[in-house]
Amino acid sequence: MLPDLTFGERYDRLHDRLGAADPDPDVIWAMPMVLHLPKAQPPSRTAVLESAARAAILLCLDERAGGDGPWTTALDTWCGISIRKIARRARSGAHWEAAQSVPGVTVDAGGAAVRAIVPSPVTDVDKRISRLQIEGTDLPADEPGPPGEVPVRLWINPHLAMTVGKAAAQAGHGSMLAVRLLTDDQARQWFSAGCPLSVRTATEAQWADLLTRESRSETAAVRDAGFTEIEPGSITVIAERG
């Protein structure tokens, strides 16, 4: 197998340059995330959040997002100004299959399929994606059990109420920020393994501990811009090493 010569570049984008520039208010970029939520047999909420988190980070670390790859410019632009994501739902099989032909990465695990789409200006989203519904995307809470032995754990704020679409976007932010907790070699190993991770809602005691550790840079916190559902500056997700 040939060495991955651009992985360090993709790692540095997330580790050192994420959100480094001021965004242009006239040109808003976002990563669309398509959640496959069929009415007949909807997936569990936790499985959707974990698939969303993995899809987002796998796209960011994909070989096509480095060097002269076709996604490099889009990822450089988007990561340089923000990590805004917009979750949409695909109910029908036809809409879900159409989304697979738009550049991105799909994760289908635990009965939940999510596709992260290469970021673009929100005014220039592919019609196969822009036609999909944003509002009303939700699933009931479930009880997934302990997070298990995984390299990255994402913890959701127990004090916030978020729809599954909002939580999926925040979990995607969390998986990206988790790279800041990993060395280059650790991130390479994580990526090679498919970026396994867990997403759980923290208890109040766990959340207090995670916040304390975040002040010591032992965890990485997602602070939401407040465009939808919650107040600006709210910490939605905290990532920690597994």
LINQUI-V919209 format. One record per residue. N is the residue number from 1. PHI is phi in whole degrees, 0 to 359 (* if undefined). OMEGA is omega in whole degrees, -180 to 180 (999 if undefined). BURIAL is b if it has 16 or more other ideal C-beta (glycine too) atoms within 10 Angstrom, else e. Layout:
n=<N;N>
phi=<PHI;PHI>
omega=<OMEGA;OMEGA>
burial=<BURIAL;BURIAL>
//
This chain:
n=<1;2;3;4;5;6;7;8;9;10;11;12;13;14;15;16;17;18;19;20;21;22;23;24;25;26;27;28;29;30;31;32;33;34;35;36;37;38;39;40;41;42;43;44;45;46;47;48;49;50;51;52;53;54;55;56;57;58;59;60;61;62;63;64;65;66;67;68;69;70;71;72;73;74;75;76;77;78;79;80;81;82;83;84;85;86;87;88;89;90;91;92;93;94;95;96;97;98;99;100;101;102;103;104;105;106;107;108;109;110;111;112;113;114;115;116;117;118;119;120;121;122;123;124;125;126;127;128;129;130;131;132;133;134;135;136;137;138;139;140;141;142;143;144;145;146;147;148;149;150;151;152;153;154;155;156;157;158;159;160;161;162;163;164;165;166;167;168;169;170;171;172;173;174;175;176;177;178;179;180;181;182;183;184;185;186;187;188;189;190;191;192;193;194;195;196;197;198;199;200;201;202;203;204;205;206;207;208;209;210;211;212;213;214;215;216;217;218;219;220;221;222;223;224;225;226;227;228;229;230;231;232;233;234;235;236;237;238;239;240;241;242>
phi=<*;288;293;275;283;252;299;302;295;291;296;297;302;275;283;241;245;295;66;283;253;282;288;276;297;271;229;264;255;206;264;290;233;258;260;275;234;296;292;293;224;293;285;284;299;298;298;297;296;291;295;296;297;291;299;296;286;296;295;296;261;299;303;289;261;229;59;265;296;292;257;300;298;297;290;300;295;294;293;289;244;188;230;291;231;231;272;232;246;246;278;274;295;294;293;294;295;297;295;291;270;267;307;171;228;251;241;233;217;63;81;236;246;223;244;269;258;305;301;201;301;294;276;232;284;307;298;293;259;296;284;280;291;257;291;76;271;208;218;289;296;230;238;280;86;300;289;79;269;226;293;227;240;247;245;269;300;286;265;248;257;230;294;294;294;295;296;296;297;293;296;297;300;298;294;290;292;299;300;293;265;243;285;304;296;296;294;299;296;298;297;299;274;92;54;296;200;232;233;220;275;287;285;298;292;299;296;299;293;298;295;298;289;296;294;257;63;271;227;234;253;266;252;281;284;82;291;218;72;229;288;303;86;295;276;262;220;236;262;220;292;279>
omega=<180;178;179;-171;-177;-178;180;178;-180;176;-179;179;-179;-174;-171;-169;-176;178;-174;-176;176;-179;174;-176;-179;-179;-178;178;177;172;173;175;-177;178;178;-176;179;-178;-173;-178;-179;179;176;-179;-178;180;178;-178;179;178;179;-180;-180;-179;-178;-176;178;176;-178;-178;-179;179;-180;-180;-180;178;178;-178;-175;-178;-171;-177;180;-179;177;-179;-176;-179;-179;-176;-176;172;179;177;177;-179;176;-179;174;179;-174;177;-179;179;179;179;178;-180;-179;-179;176;-175;-180;-178;178;170;178;-176;178;-179;-179;-180;179;175;172;-176;179;-177;178;171;-177;178;-175;-179;178;-176;178;178;-175;179;-177;-176;174;-175;173;-180;-179;176;179;176;177;-179;-173;-178;-178;-177;179;-177;178;-178;-177;175;177;-177;-179;179;-178;-176;-178;173;-180;172;-180;177;178;-179;178;178;-179;177;176;175;-176;-180;178;180;180;179;179;179;-174;170;177;-179;179;179;177;180;179;180;-180;-180;-179;179;177;-179;174;174;179;172;-178;167;179;180;178;-178;179;179;179;178;178;-179;178;179;177;180;177;176;180;-174;174;176;-171;179;176;178;-178;166;-173;-177;177;179;179;173;-175;-175;172;178;174;173;178;999>
burial=<e;e;e;b;e;b;b;e;e;b;b;e;b;b;b;e;e;b;e;e;e;e;e;e;e;e;e;e;b;b;b;b;b;b;b;b;b;e;e;e;e;b;b;b;b;b;b;b;b;b;b;b;b;b;b;b;b;b;b;b;b;b;e;b;b;b;e;e;b;e;b;b;e;b;b;e;b;b;b;b;b;b;b;b;b;b;b;b;b;b;b;e;e;e;b;b;e;b;b;e;e;b;e;b;b;b;b;e;b;e;e;b;b;b;b;b;b;b;b;b;e;e;e;e;b;b;e;b;b;e;e;b;e;e;e;e;b;e;b;e;e;e;e;b;e;e;b;e;e;b;b;b;b;b;b;b;b;e;e;b;e;b;b;b;b;b;b;b;b;b;b;b;b;b;b;b;b;b;b;e;b;b;e;e;e;e;b;b;e;b;b;e;e;e;b;e;b;b;b;b;b;b;e;e;e;e;b;e;b;b;e;e;e;b;e;e;e;e;b;b;b;b;e;b;e;e;e;e;b;b;e;e;e;b;b;b;b;b;b;b;e;b>
//
